[in-house]
Amino acid sequence: MGLEVRNGAVAEADYKATTCATLLAYCELLTRMVKGRTVAEAARVRAENLIERVRGVPPYRHSRAALAVRALQAALSENEKGADSQ
């Protein structure tokens, strides 16, 4: 997942996933959820938030929501490291 942060808020968010329709759905929702939010607000998004909003996904595929959130957390961490080095 890639993020562009401006003035402490997520200005742009994108992802690269191609193998799983469920993962694509969670990633798309996640990028929409975090755009315009502060970094702190984006960091509070949990897999459960995605699972609640994407109806009809079988429980055995809920792990894809956690995967999307882990990608977000990694992108936030990378962004923080980049901001610290400037």
C-alpha positions, 0 to 999 in steps of 0.5 A, spaced: 500 500 500 502 506 498 500 513 502 501 520 500 501 524 507 500 532 507 499 536 513 498 530 517 492 527 513 492 522 508 491 525 501 492 519 497 492 512 498 493 506 493 494 499 493 497 493 488 493 487 489 491 482 483 490 475 486 483 475 490 477 479 489 476 479 497 482 482 498 481 487 492 474 489 495 477 490 502 483 494 499 479 498 495 474 500 501 480 501 506 483 506 501 476 510 501 476 510 508 483 513 510 483 518 504 482 525 508 483 522 515 489 524 519 494 519 520 492 517 527 485 516 525 487 512 519 492 508 524 485 506 528 482 502 522 481 495 524 480 489 520 473 488 523 471 495 520 472 492 513 469 486 515 463 490 518 462 494 511 463 488 506 457 484 507 457 476 504 464 475 505 465 468 508 468 467 515 474 464 512 476 470 507 476 475 513 483 474 514 484 478 507 481 484 511 487 483 516 492 483 511 489 489 508 490 493 515 497 490 516 499 493 509 496 500 511 500 499 518 506 498 514 505 504 509 504 508 515 510 506 519 514 507 512 511 514 512 513 516 519 520 513 518 520 518 512 518 524 515 523 523 521 529 523 516 527 529 513 
